[in-house]
Amino acid sequence: MGGLRFAHLFLRCSHKNIWRYRAIARQPRQVDLVNDNIRASRVLLIHDGKQEEMSTREAQQRADEMNQDLVLVQANAQPPVAKIMDWGKAKFEAQKRQKEQRKNQKIVQVKEVRMSPVIDSGDFETRKKAAIRFLEKGNKVKLNLRFRGRMITHQDIGREVLERMANELDDIAKVEQRAKMDGRQMFLVLAPKKG
């Protein structure tokens, strides 16, 4: 009896997965608007600095004579704009440019350094070293000061702690956002100086 129940559950689970796979298969694929995939009857052909409106069939014949591809570059225009080019080479160059841009892109993160309004000098120096390490890596630093209990009545002391940290890091960082209250927390954002 136990084996029968297991088989029934297995069939129900696999049935759900079949529907999931069918849903994925139904999603439309991106079709490149090249050669035979162009559905417009007329196009504005741009080639060798000349613009000429003609039928898509005639433009395709010209592209075939040159052993090139007819590529639709502006599908929403009236009439759609097409060019004659080597599509494989153009697609490869575009992918190469995107890869290069991703490689050169620097993601700036915001690192958080938590403190208290009644911070001791040793703890202050430790937090300062952590902030310096984050700033030298090119990240922004959010100095977060949390007020507990009745400390909230002395917001001026918290502001002084944040300003003192900002002043000590003045040579490598600039204040991007001044000290600001957010509930029971006060924060200040520092950004690394360029160069």
N, C-alpha and C positions, 0 to 999 in steps of 0.2 A: 504493500500500500504506500509505503514511504517513497519508493522509487517512482511510482506513478505520479505522486504529487510533485516530485522534483522535475519530472519530464514536462508536466503541465506548466510549471513556473518557467522552465527553460524556454518553452515554446512562446509563452507570453512575452518574455524579455526579448527574444530574438525578433518577434513580430514588431515590437516597438522600434528596434534598431533598423529594421527594413524600411519602415516609414521615414525614419530620420535620414537614411541614405538616399531614399527617393526624393526627399525634399531638397537635399544638397544637389542632386543631379538635375533638378528642375530649374535651378538658378541660371539666369541667362549668362552666357559667356561673352566676354569682350571680343568683338569682331573688329579687326582692322579694316578700315574703309579703303581697300586697295583693289585695283583691277576689277574682278568679277563681283566683288562685294558692294560696289557702288550701285545704288538703286535709282539714282536720279537720271532723268532722260536727257537733260542738257547740263553742261558744266561750263564754267569760265576757266579756260586753260591758261595757265601762266607758264611760259617757257622762253628762255633766252631773252628775258626782259620784255616780252610781248604778251598782251592779253587778248584772248580771242574766245568768243562764245561759240560753242559747237556741241554736237550731239556727243553723248558719252561713248558711243560705239566708235565714232571717228577719232576721238581723243585716245581711246584704247588702242586703235590701229597705229596711231603715231607713236605711242609708247612702245608697242611691240616692234615696230620698225627700228627703233633705237635700242632694243634689248633692255628696256627700262620698265619701271612700274608706273602706273597711273595712280596717284595718291590723292585722296580727298583731304584738303587741309582745313577747309571751313565748310562744314556740312550744313550749317544753319543759314548761310548766305543765300540770296536769291540772284542769280543761280548759284549753286554750290561751287566753290573754288577748288580747282584741282591743279596738281603739279606733276611733271614727269621727273622721276628720280629713281635711284636705286634704293628701294624700301628696306632691304635687309641691312644695308650699310648705314642708312639713316637711323634705323631702330637701334642698331648696335652702338652708334655714337651717342644717342640719347641715353641709353642705359649706362654707358661709360661715364657720361657727365653726371648723372644722378648718383652713381656710386662715388665719384670724386667729391661731390657736394656733401654726401653723408659722412665721408671720411674727414673732411675739413671742418665739419660742424662741431662746435664745442658746446656741450650741454652744461649750463650753469645751474648748479644746485644751490638750494638754501639750506645751510647747516644751522642747527639750533644749539645755542649754548645757554644752559639754564643756570640761574643764580637766585640769590635771596637778598632782600634788603639789608640783612644783618650778616653779610658775608665776611669771613675772616680774611686777612691779608694773604695767607698761604693759599686758600681756596681761590681767591681773586687771581693770584698769579697763575694757578693751574688753568683756570678758565681762559685767561689771557693767552697762554701758550696754545691752548686748543684753538682759539679763534685765529691766532697767527697762522697756525698750520692749515686751517681751512682757507684762509685768505690767500696764502701763498700758492695753493692749488688752483686758485681762480674761482672759488665758490663764494657766494654771499653768506653772510653770517647774521642770524637773527638772535640778538641778545634778549632772552626771555627772563623776566623777573617775576616770580610768583609771590603774591602776598597771602599770608595765612593768618587767620584769626583777626586780631585787632591791628595787625601791621598795616592794614588797608587805610587806616586813618593817617598814616605817615607816608603819603605818596611822594612827598618832596625828598625823603631819604632815598627811596628807590630811584627817583629821577637822577639824583646825584651820583649813585652807583653806576647807572648806565652812561651818564655823561663822562664820568671819570674813565670808564673803559674806552669810550669813543675817543677821548683825548689822548690816552696812552697808545692807541692804535692809529693815531692820526697820520703817521708817516707812511703806512702801507694801506690804509683804508679811508674811504670817505663815507659820511653819513648819507644814506639813501633815504631813510625815513626817520624822522625825529621820534623821541620817546612818546608813546601813545598808550593809553589805557584800553584794555579789552577784557571786560569782566573783572576778575581778580588778578589779572596779569598786566604787566606793562612790558612793552617790547620796543626795540630799536633795531633797525636794519642797517648793516654796514656792507659796502661793496668794495672790492679790491680796486686800488688805483691802477690805471694803465701805466705800463712801462715800469 
